[in-house]
Amino acid sequence: MSLPKGFISGSIAAGLKSSGALDLTIIQNLGPLNFGTAVYTTNKVVAAPVIWSKQVTKGQQVSAVVLNSGGANACTGPQGFADTHKTAELVGSKLNVSSGEVVVCSTGLIGEFLPMEKIEKGIQNISLSADGFDFSAQAIMTTDSVPKKATVTKFGVTVSGIAKGAGMLAPAMATMLSVVMTDAAVDPDEATEVFDRAVELTYNRIDSDGCTSTNDTVVFMASGASGVKVSKSELAELLNEVCSSLSAQLIADAEGSSKTVAIKVINAATESDAVNVGRANARNNLLKCAIFGGDPNWGRVLAATGTADAQFDALNIDVKLNGVQVCKASAPAEDRNLVNFDNRLVEIEINLNVGSESATILTNDLTHDYVHENSAYAT
C-alpha cells in the first residue's frame, strides 16, 4: 500500500522496544492543504501527548504526526508534557514546520518516562519518503500481532489509514492510535463533521474488553494534493470504508481472541439505545466466556440486555445466534443446539421490537490467552 499524494513518512527502530523492532514514525503532510483534525480518548486520565495534540488540532492545521510505541508517556507529570513538547519541536525543526502543527502520539506502558535521548536521535535519523506507509503501520504496533492498514481510491482521490490496538479496546476509543490521510481537497469544518461521524460509526463501535485507554487518538489529515474536491457524501463514504476496515482489523487481532463477535441490535427506539444494548452485551464477561466455549447461551444475551440504558419491553425481545432464532418474545424458540460456532465470526442479532433504529458493535470472546497476556507480564 502507498500513501496518498502529498504525504511522506519514515520509520526507525529507535530502541524504545527491547525487541529492536520499529518503534518511531513520522508522517508529514506536504500540502498544499495542511488540514488536520482528531478525536481523542474520553478517559479523564489522559497522556501528555493527548493534552498537547488537542491544542494542535484546535487550529485545524496539522503538518505532521509523530508516533512512538514502546512507551505511553501517560501519568508522567510535568516532565512528560515537557518531553512531548520537545518531541514536537524536534520534528518541527527537522521538517521546517511549526511545532504547533505537530501532533504527537505515544503508546505503550503507562507510568514510565520516555527515553528522550533515543527519541531525539531517532527523529534526527529518520528518512521520509512516499514509500513509507507499510513501515509506519509496523512502527506503532505494541501487542498487535499484525499491522493494520487500509486504502481506498475512488472519486479521483485516495484515503489511506493505519491503526494499532489489540487490548484496552473500548470506546471512546481504545488503546488505539490511528492516522487517516487523504489527498482530497476538503472544507475544514465539513471534513471535521464527517470525520467525527465516521469515528462514531466505526472506532466507537468496537469494544474488545471494556477498558478505555489514556492515549487514544485518531488523526485525520488532508493534503489536497490531488486537486480534486469531493462532496460531503463522497468523503463520508471514503472515510467510513477505511475506518470500518481498520476497526474490523483491530477486533480481529484482539488480545487472545478466538472469535470475532458482531452484535447487531435492530428495531430500537433510538440509535443510542441500540448502541447501549450492543455495548452491554459486548462487555458481558459471562456471554464472552460462553462464546469462547461454544455455548449458545442466549439467556446471557437477555441478562446483559436488561442492564442497558435503553427503552424496550423485557417480555418481547427476540434473539438470533448465527441465524438461529433461539429466542422469541423473551422465551425459548428454536433448539439452541442448532447454532454452529465453527467459524471465527459469531453473529448475534437482538431485536428490541420497539422502533426502527439499529447499530452493530464488534467485540470478541474472552479466553485463557487474554488473561495470560494481561497477567504474565506488563503491557
C-alpha positions in Angstrom: 0.0 0.0 0.0 1.1 3.6 -0.6 0.4 7.0 0.9 -2.0 9.4 -0.7 -0.5 12.2 -2.8 1.1 14.9 -0.7 2.3 12.7 2.2 5.6 11.2 3.0 6.6 9.1 6.0 9.6 7.4 7.7 10.1 4.9 10.5 13.0 3.8 12.6 14.0 1.4 15.4 14.9 4.0 18.0 15.5 1.5 20.8 12.2 2.1 22.6 11.3 -1.6 22.2 13.5 -4.2 23.7 12.8 -6.4 20.7 14.6 -4.0 18.4 11.5 -3.6 16.1 10.4 -0.3 14.5 9.1 2.0 17.2 9.1 5.6 15.9 7.5 7.0 12.8 6.8 10.4 11.3 4.1 11.2 8.7 4.3 14.6 7.0 1.6 16.4 5.1 3.3 18.4 2.3 0.1 20.2 1.3 -0.9 22.4 -0.4 -3.6 21.9 2.2 -2.5 21.2 5.7 -5.8 20.3 7.2 -5.9 18.2 10.3 -8.4 17.2 13.0 -8.6 14.4 15.6 -10.8 12.6 18.0 -9.4 11.7 21.4 -9.9 9.4 24.4 -12.7 10.2 26.8 -10.8 8.8 29.7 -10.3 11.6 32.3 -6.8 10.4 32.9 -5.1 11.5 29.7 -1.5 11.1 28.5 0.8 14.1 27.9 0.6 13.6 24.1 -3.2 13.9 24.1 -3.0 17.2 26.1 -0.5 18.6 23.6 -2.3 17.3 20.5 -5.7 18.6 21.5 -4.2 22.1 21.4 -2.6 21.5 18.0 -5.8 20.2 16.3 -7.9 23.1 17.6 -6.4 25.1 14.8 -7.2 22.5 12.1 -3.7 22.9 10.8 -1.5 19.7 11.0 1.7 19.5 9.1 3.0 16.2 10.7 2.3 13.4 13.1 5.0 11.7 15.1 4.1 8.4 16.8 6.1 6.1 19.1 5.4 2.7 20.5 7.3 1.4 23.5 6.0 3.9 26.0 2.7 5.7 26.6 4.1 8.9 28.3 1.0 8.8 30.5 0.9 9.6 34.2 4.3 11.2 33.9 3.6 14.7 35.2 5.1 17.9 34.0 8.2 16.1 32.7 6.0 14.0 30.5 4.4 17.1 28.9 7.8 18.7 28.5 9.0 15.6 26.7 6.0 15.8 24.4 6.7 19.4 23.7 10.3 18.7 23.0 9.3 15.8 20.6 7.1 18.2 18.6 9.9 20.8 18.5 12.4 18.2 17.3 10.0 17.1 14.5 9.2 20.7 13.6 12.9 21.6 13.3 13.6 18.5 11.2 10.7 19.2 8.8 10.9 23.0 8.9 7.4 23.3 10.2 5.9 24.9 13.3 5.9 22.6 16.4 2.4 23.9 16.9 1.3 21.9 13.9 2.9 18.6 15.0 0.6 16.0 16.6 2.3 13.7 19.0 1.1 10.2 19.7 2.5 7.6 22.1 1.6 4.1 23.1 3.0 1.5 25.5 3.3 1.0 29.2 1.8 3.7 31.4 3.7 5.4 34.2 7.2 5.4 32.7 9.2 8.3 31.3 10.3 8.2 27.6 14.0 7.8 26.9 14.3 11.2 25.2 17.9 10.7 24.1 16.7 7.7 22.0 13.7 9.6 20.6 15.9 12.7 19.7 18.4 10.5 17.9 15.7 8.6 16.2 14.0 11.7 14.9 17.3 13.0 13.6 18.0 9.8 11.7 14.5 9.1 10.2 14.4 9.4 6.4 10.9 10.2 4.9 9.6 9.1 1.5 6.4 8.3 -0.3 7.0 4.6 0.2 6.9 4.5 4.0 3.3 3.6 4.6 3.8 -0.1 5.5 6.6 0.7 7.9 4.6 3.3 9.7 1.9 0.7 10.3 4.6 -1.6 11.8 6.2 1.1 14.0 3.1 1.8 16.1 2.4 -1.9 17.0 2.6 -3.0 20.7 0.8 -6.2 21.5 -0.6 -6.3 17.9 0.3 -9.5 16.0 -0.1 -7.8 12.6 -0.1 -4.3 11.3 -3.4 -2.7 10.4 -3.7 -0.6 7.3 -6.3 0.2 4.6 -6.5 2.2 1.4 -9.5 3.1 -0.8 -9.2 5.0 -4.1 -12.4 6.4 -5.8 -13.9 9.7 -6.8 -10.5 10.7 -8.1 -8.9 10.7 -4.6 -7.3 8.3 -2.2 -7.9 7.7 1.5 -5.4 5.6 3.5 -5.1 4.8 7.1 -3.1 2.9 9.7 -4.1 1.8 13.2 -2.8 -0.1 16.2 -4.6 -1.7 19.1 -5.1 -5.2 20.4 -6.2 -4.7 24.0 -7.9 -1.9 26.0 -10.2 -1.6 23.0 -13.3 0.2 24.3 -14.8 3.5 23.1 -14.2 6.0 23.2 -11.9 4.9 21.9 -9.4 2.2 22.6 -5.7 1.9 23.4 -5.8 2.7 19.8 -3.8 5.1 17.6 -4.8 5.7 14.1 -3.8 8.1 11.3 -6.1 8.6 8.3 -5.0 10.6 5.3 -6.4 11.8 2.0 -5.2 13.8 -0.9 -8.7 15.2 -1.5 -9.3 18.9 -1.2 -11.8 19.4 1.7 -13.6 22.1 3.5 -12.1 22.0 7.1 -15.4 22.4 9.0 -17.2 19.9 6.8 -14.4 17.4 6.9 -14.3 17.6 10.7 -18.0 16.9 10.9 -17.8 14.0 8.5 -14.8 12.5 10.3 -16.3 12.8 13.7 -19.3 10.8 12.4 -17.1 8.2 10.8 -15.3 7.7 14.1 -18.6 7.3 15.9 -19.8 4.7 13.4 -16.6 2.7 13.3 -13.9 3.0 16.0 -16.5 3.8 18.6 -18.5 0.7 17.7 -15.8 -1.7 18.7 -15.4 -2.9 22.3 -12.9 -5.6 23.0 -12.6 -5.6 26.8 -14.4 -2.6 28.1 -11.1 -0.8 29.0 -10.6 2.7 27.9 -7.0 3.9 27.3 -5.3 7.1 28.3 -3.8 7.7 24.9 -6.5 7.1 22.2 -6.0 9.3 19.2 -7.5 9.2 15.7 -6.0 11.8 13.4 -7.3 12.8 10.0 -5.2 14.9 7.6 -5.9 16.2 4.1 -3.3 17.4 1.7 -5.4 18.5 -1.2 -2.6 17.3 -3.5 -5.0 15.5 -5.9 -6.6 18.8 -6.8 -10.0 17.1 -6.5 -12.7 18.4 -4.2 -15.0 15.6 -3.1 -18.6 16.1 -1.9 -19.6 15.6 1.7 -21.3 12.3 0.9 -18.3 11.1 -1.1 -15.9 11.9 1.8 -18.2 10.2 4.2 -18.2 7.1 2.0 -14.4 7.0 1.7 -13.8 7.6 5.4 -16.4 5.1 6.5 -14.9 2.4 4.3 -11.3 2.9 5.5 -12.3 3.3 9.2 -14.6 0.3 9.1 -11.8 -1.8 7.6 -9.3 -0.7 10.3 -11.8 -1.2 13.1 -12.6 -4.7 11.9 -8.8 -5.5 11.8 -8.4 -4.2 15.4 -11.1 -6.6 16.7 -9.8 -9.5 14.6 -6.4 -9.1 16.3 -7.8 -8.5 19.8 -5.6 -9.9 22.5 -6.1 -13.7 22.9 -9.3 -13.8 21.0 -10.5 -16.8 19.0 -13.8 -15.4 17.9 -15.0 -12.1 16.4 -18.5 -11.2 17.6 -20.8 -8.9 15.7 -23.7 -7.8 17.9 -26.4 -6.3 15.8 -29.3 -4.6 17.6 -32.3 -3.8 15.5 -35.7 -2.1 15.9 -34.5 0.0 18.8 -36.3 3.3 19.7 -33.1 5.3 19.1 -29.6 4.7 17.7 -28.3 5.5 21.1 -30.4 2.7 22.6 -29.2 0.3 20.0 -25.6 1.2 20.8 -26.2 0.9 24.6 -27.7 -2.6 24.2 -24.9 -3.7 21.9 -22.2 -2.4 24.2 -23.9 -4.0 27.3 -23.6 -7.4 25.6 -20.1 -6.7 24.3 -18.9 -6.0 27.9 -20.6 -9.0 29.5 -17.9 -11.4 30.5 -20.3 -14.3 31.0 -21.5 -14.0 27.5 -18.0 -13.7 26.1 -16.9 -16.8 28.0 -19.9 -18.7 26.7 -18.9 -17.8 23.1 -15.4 -18.9 23.8 -16.8 -22.3 25.0 -19.2 -22.6 22.0 -22.2 -22.4 24.4 -25.3 -20.9 22.7 -26.5 -19.5 26.0 -29.0 -16.8 24.8 -30.1 -16.3 28.4 -26.9 -14.4 28.9 -27.8 -12.1 26.0 -31.2 -11.2 27.6 -29.5 -10.7 31.0 -26.9 -8.4 29.5 -29.6 -6.5 27.5 -31.5 -5.9 30.7 -28.7 -3.9 32.1 -28.6 -1.4 29.2 -29.9 2.2 29.4 -32.5 1.7 26.6 -36.2 1.5 26.0 -37.7 -2.0 25.4 -40.3 -4.5 26.6 -38.4 -7.1 28.6 -41.0 -9.7 27.6 -40.7 -9.0 23.8 -37.1 -9.4 22.8 -36.0 -11.7 20.0 -32.5 -13.2 19.7 -30.7 -15.0 16.9 -27.4 -16.7 17.2 -25.7 -17.2 13.9 -29.0 -17.1 12.2 -30.9 -19.5 14.5 -33.9 -18.0 16.2 -33.1 -19.2 19.7 -35.4 -16.7 21.5 -38.8 -15.3 20.5 -40.6 -12.8 22.7 -38.1 -13.4 25.5 -38.8 -17.2 25.6 -37.3 -20.3 24.0 -37.7 -20.8 20.3 -35.6 -22.9 18.0 -33.3 -25.6 19.5 -30.1 -23.8 20.7 -28.1 -26.9 19.7 -28.7 -25.9 16.0 -26.2 -23.0 16.5 -22.9 -23.6 14.8 -19.8 -22.0 16.2 -17.2 -23.4 13.8 -16.5 -20.1 12.0 -14.5 -17.4 13.7 -17.3 -14.9 13.2 -20.2 -15.1 15.6 -23.3 -13.1 14.8 -25.8 -12.1 17.5 -29.0 -10.3 16.5 -31.1 -8.7 19.2 -34.5 -7.4 18.1 -36.0 -5.0 20.6 -39.2 -4.6 18.7 -39.9 -1.0 19.7 -38.7 1.2 16.8 -36.7 1.3 13.6 -33.1 2.2 14.6 -30.1 -0.2 14.6 -26.4 -0.4 15.4 -23.7 -3.0 15.3 -21.0 -3.4 17.9 -17.9 -5.6 17.2 -16.3 -7.5 20.1 -14.6 -10.8 20.7 -14.6 -13.7 23.1 -12.9 -13.9 26.5 -10.2 -16.6 26.5 -7.4 -18.1 28.6 -4.9 -16.4 26.4 -6.3 -12.9 27.1 -5.9 -13.5 30.8 -2.3 -14.8 30.2 -1.3 -11.8 28.1 -2.5 -9.3 30.7 -1.2 -11.1 33.8 2.0 -12.8 32.8 3.9 -9.6 32.0 3.4 -5.8 31.9 1.6 -4.3 28.9 
